[in-house]
């Protein structure tokens, strides 16, 4: 979910969003695609912009170019609007989904404000998400703790001159490689997951989640202790943190007499879970 907070769903349609100027900004083409079901949402938006400008809507002032993940996984500048201006755009899109979409938009925009005022609400919503998916309670507790540890690490990196998505990805891969012998992409392939749309951690077993937490918590503490700054120093700390998790994994495997790097995942057939959380 730490990745999914920038992606919401309306009637099975994915809507990208970004937190900007203390509020959510939504991808205009994603919303138009959801409302119109057209496969030419960009062309539709291009034509609609002209119409809105003719009606006095100052598109250049009210639409922001924010970087959102594209289909190829890269961050690309995308036309986005906040909730207020998105309402104005929706009014110009003839669609039977317009009214329910407005209600949905108001809700997802307000939820973030609620979560800032009361962070426990955010965790409650994440917990409900996993419960609806059928995950076991003890697994959910570990997943939520892992999210908190991950957020602490990424905040630490941000404060130490780690700026780009690429740098965050490389550092994460260093921890994963040291811990499990696989990058995130390699691990997804190992578990037969789709690289772009499926979050690896949502498909980890109990031990995999625990070891991920060990690696990331160790990295956070080492980064603080060594006062790592910039990408090279943070990378060195990430490797050290991952190696601590690696030694923990190897010790466990020696005592168990088997590997705890598992192909098991949450790819439900119907509503069944494929032994998630059991090794």
C-alpha positions as CSV (number, residue, x, y, z in Angstrom):
1,X,0.0,0.0,0.0
2,X,2.9,2.4,0.4
3,X,3.0,2.3,-3.3
4,X,-0.7,2.2,-3.8
5,X,-1.4,5.5,-1.9
6,X,-0.7,7.2,-5.3
7,X,-3.3,5.0,-7.0
8,X,-7.0,4.8,-6.4
9,X,-9.7,2.9,-8.1
10,X,-13.2,4.0,-9.3
11,X,-15.3,1.1,-10.7
12,X,-12.3,-0.9,-11.7
13,X,-10.6,2.0,-13.4
14,X,-7.2,3.0,-12.0
15,X,-6.7,6.8,-11.2
16,X,-3.2,8.1,-10.6
17,X,-2.8,10.9,-8.1
18,X,-0.1,12.9,-6.4
19,X,0.1,14.8,-3.1
20,X,0.9,18.4,-4.0
21,X,0.4,21.7,-2.1
22,X,-1.2,19.8,0.8
23,X,-3.9,18.2,-1.3
24,X,-4.5,15.4,-3.8
25,X,-4.1,16.1,-7.5
26,X,-5.6,13.6,-9.9
27,X,-4.6,12.6,-13.5
28,X,-7.1,14.3,-15.8
29,X,-6.7,11.7,-18.6
30,X,-7.3,8.8,-16.1
31,X,-10.5,10.4,-14.9
32,X,-11.7,11.1,-18.4
33,X,-11.0,7.6,-19.4
34,X,-13.0,6.3,-16.4
35,X,-15.9,8.6,-17.2
36,X,-16.1,8.1,-21.0
37,X,-14.7,4.6,-21.4
38,X,-12.8,5.9,-24.4
39,X,-9.4,4.5,-25.4
40,X,-8.5,8.0,-26.7
41,X,-8.6,9.8,-23.4
42,X,-5.6,12.1,-24.3
43,X,-7.3,13.2,-27.5
44,X,-10.6,13.8,-25.7
45,X,-8.8,15.9,-23.1
46,X,-7.0,17.9,-25.7
47,X,-10.3,18.8,-27.4
48,X,-11.9,19.5,-24.0
49,X,-9.1,21.9,-23.0
50,X,-9.9,24.0,-26.0
51,X,-13.6,24.0,-25.1
52,X,-12.9,24.9,-21.5
53,X,-10.6,27.8,-22.5
54,X,-13.4,29.1,-24.7
55,X,-15.7,29.0,-21.7
56,X,-13.3,31.1,-19.6
57,X,-11.7,28.2,-17.6
58,X,-8.0,29.2,-17.2
59,X,-6.5,25.8,-17.9
60,X,-2.9,27.0,-17.8
61,X,-3.4,28.3,-14.2
62,X,-5.6,25.5,-12.8
63,X,-3.9,22.4,-14.4
64,X,-0.6,21.3,-13.0
65,X,2.1,19.2,-14.8
66,X,3.0,16.6,-12.1
67,X,5.2,13.5,-12.6
68,X,3.2,10.3,-12.4
69,X,4.3,6.7,-13.3
70,X,3.5,5.9,-16.9
71,X,2.8,2.5,-18.4
72,X,6.5,1.9,-18.9
73,X,7.1,2.5,-15.2
74,X,8.9,5.8,-15.8
75,X,7.8,9.1,-14.2
76,X,6.3,11.4,-16.8
77,X,4.7,14.9,-16.6
78,X,1.0,14.5,-16.6
79,X,-1.9,17.0,-16.6
80,X,-3.4,17.0,-13.1
81,X,-6.1,18.9,-11.2
82,X,-7.0,19.2,-7.6
83,X,-10.5,18.2,-6.4
84,X,-12.1,21.6,-6.9
85,X,-10.9,22.0,-10.5
86,X,-11.6,18.4,-11.3
87,X,-15.2,18.9,-10.4
88,X,-15.3,21.7,-13.0
89,X,-13.8,19.4,-15.7
90,X,-16.2,16.6,-14.8
91,X,-19.2,19.0,-15.4
92,X,-18.0,19.3,-19.0
93,X,-17.9,15.5,-19.6
94,X,-21.3,14.1,-20.5
95,X,-21.4,10.8,-18.7
96,X,-23.9,8.8,-16.6
97,X,-21.0,8.2,-14.1
98,X,-20.5,11.9,-13.5
99,X,-22.5,12.2,-10.2
100,X,-21.2,9.0,-8.6
101,X,-17.7,10.0,-9.6
102,X,-18.1,13.4,-7.9
103,X,-19.1,11.7,-4.7
104,X,-16.2,9.3,-5.0
105,X,-13.7,12.1,-5.7
106,X,-14.9,14.1,-2.7
107,X,-14.5,11.1,-0.5
108,X,-10.9,10.1,-1.6
109,X,-9.9,13.8,-1.4
110,X,-11.2,14.1,2.1
111,X,-9.8,10.9,3.4
112,X,-6.3,12.2,3.1
113,X,-7.1,15.2,5.2
114,X,-8.6,13.0,7.8
115,X,-5.5,10.8,7.9
116,X,-3.2,13.8,8.4
117,X,-5.3,14.9,11.4
118,X,-5.6,11.3,12.7
119,X,-2.9,8.9,11.3
120,X,-4.6,5.9,12.8
121,X,-7.4,6.2,10.3
122,X,-4.9,5.6,7.5
123,X,-3.8,2.4,9.1
124,X,-7.4,1.4,9.7
125,X,-8.2,1.8,6.0
126,X,-5.2,-0.2,5.0
127,X,-6.2,-3.0,7.4
128,X,-9.7,-3.0,6.0
129,X,-8.3,-3.3,2.5
130,X,-6.3,-6.4,3.4
131,X,-9.2,-7.9,5.3
132,X,-11.4,-7.6,2.3
133,X,-8.8,-9.3,0.2
134,X,-8.9,-12.2,2.6
135,X,-5.5,-11.9,4.3
136,X,-5.0,-13.5,7.8
137,X,-5.0,-11.1,10.7
138,X,-1.5,-12.0,11.9
139,X,-0.1,-11.4,8.4
140,X,-1.9,-8.0,8.2
141,X,-0.3,-7.0,11.5
142,X,3.1,-7.7,10.1
143,X,2.3,-5.9,6.9
144,X,1.2,-2.8,8.7
145,X,4.4,-2.8,10.8
146,X,6.4,-3.2,7.7
147,X,4.8,-0.2,6.1
148,X,5.7,1.9,9.1
149,X,9.3,0.8,9.0
150,X,9.5,1.4,5.3
151,X,8.1,4.9,5.7
152,X,10.7,5.7,8.4
153,X,13.4,4.6,6.1
154,X,12.2,6.5,3.0
155,X,11.8,9.7,5.2
156,X,15.4,9.2,6.4
157,X,16.6,8.8,2.8
158,X,14.7,12.0,1.7
159,X,16.5,13.9,4.5
160,X,19.9,12.6,3.3
161,X,19.8,13.9,-0.3
162,X,18.1,10.9,-1.9
163,X,15.8,12.6,-4.4
164,X,14.9,10.5,-7.5
165,X,12.7,7.5,-7.9
166,X,15.7,5.7,-9.5
167,X,17.8,6.3,-6.4
168,X,15.1,5.0,-4.1
169,X,14.7,1.9,-6.3
170,X,18.4,1.2,-6.4
171,X,18.7,1.4,-2.6
172,X,15.7,-0.8,-2.1
173,X,17.2,-3.3,-4.5
174,X,20.5,-3.3,-2.6
175,X,18.7,-4.3,0.6
176,X,16.7,-7.0,-1.2
177,X,19.7,-8.4,-3.0
178,X,21.7,-8.6,0.3
179,X,18.7,-10.1,2.2
180,X,17.3,-12.6,-0.3
181,X,19.8,-12.7,-3.1
182,X,17.3,-11.2,-5.5
183,X,16.4,-7.7,-6.6
184,X,12.7,-6.7,-6.3
185,X,12.2,-7.4,-10.0
186,X,13.9,-10.8,-9.8
187,X,11.8,-11.7,-6.7
188,X,8.6,-10.7,-8.5
189,X,9.6,-13.0,-11.4
190,X,10.4,-15.8,-8.9
191,X,6.9,-15.4,-7.4
192,X,5.3,-15.1,-10.9
193,X,4.0,-11.6,-10.3
194,X,3.4,-8.9,-12.8
195,X,6.3,-6.4,-12.4
196,X,4.3,-3.2,-12.8
197,X,0.9,-3.8,-11.1
198,X,1.6,-6.2,-8.2
199,X,3.4,-5.1,-5.0
200,X,5.9,-7.7,-3.9
201,X,5.3,-7.3,-0.2
202,X,1.6,-8.1,-0.6
203,X,2.8,-11.5,-1.8
204,X,5.4,-12.2,0.9
205,X,5.1,-14.9,3.6
206,X,5.5,-14.2,7.3
207,X,9.3,-14.8,7.3
208,X,9.8,-12.8,4.1
209,X,8.0,-9.8,5.7
210,X,9.9,-10.1,8.9
211,X,13.3,-10.3,7.1
212,X,12.3,-7.3,5.0
213,X,11.6,-5.4,8.2
214,X,14.9,-6.5,9.7
215,X,16.8,-5.3,6.6
216,X,15.1,-1.9,6.4
217,X,15.1,-1.2,10.1
218,X,18.8,-2.1,10.3
219,X,19.4,0.2,7.3
220,X,17.6,3.1,8.9
221,X,19.6,2.8,12.2
222,X,22.9,2.3,10.4
223,X,22.2,5.4,8.2
224,X,21.5,7.5,11.3
225,X,24.4,6.2,13.3
226,X,26.9,6.7,10.4
227,X,25.2,10.0,9.4
228,X,25.2,8.8,5.8
229,X,24.6,11.6,3.3
230,X,24.1,11.4,-0.4
231,X,23.6,8.3,-2.6
232,X,27.0,6.5,-2.3
233,X,27.0,6.6,1.5
234,X,23.3,5.7,1.8
235,X,23.9,2.8,-0.6
236,X,26.7,1.5,1.6
237,X,24.4,1.6,4.6
238,X,21.7,-0.2,2.7
239,X,24.0,-3.1,1.8
240,X,25.1,-3.3,5.5
241,X,21.5,-3.4,6.6
242,X,20.6,-6.0,4.1
243,X,23.5,-8.1,5.1
244,X,22.3,-8.2,8.7
245,X,18.9,-9.6,7.4
246,X,20.9,-12.0,5.3
247,X,22.8,-13.4,8.2
248,X,19.5,-13.7,10.2
249,X,17.9,-15.6,7.2
250,X,20.8,-18.0,6.9
251,X,20.8,-18.7,10.6
252,X,17.0,-19.5,10.5
253,X,17.4,-21.7,7.4
254,X,20.3,-23.6,9.0
255,X,18.1,-24.4,12.0
256,X,15.0,-25.2,9.9
257,X,16.9,-27.2,7.4
258,X,15.2,-25.5,4.5
259,X,15.0,-22.2,2.6
260,X,12.5,-19.6,3.7
261,X,12.7,-17.7,0.3
262,X,9.3,-18.9,-1.0
263,X,7.4,-18.9,-4.3
264,X,4.2,-18.7,-2.4
265,X,2.1,-15.6,-3.1
266,X,-1.4,-14.1,-2.9
267,X,-2.8,-14.9,-6.4
268,X,-6.3,-15.9,-5.5
269,X,-8.3,-18.4,-7.4
270,X,-11.8,-17.3,-6.4
271,X,-11.1,-16.1,-2.9
272,X,-8.5,-18.6,-1.8
273,X,-5.0,-17.6,-0.6
274,X,-2.1,-19.8,-1.7
275,X,-0.8,-20.6,1.8
276,X,0.2,-17.0,2.4
277,X,2.0,-16.6,5.7
278,X,2.8,-20.3,6.0
279,X,6.2,-21.7,5.2
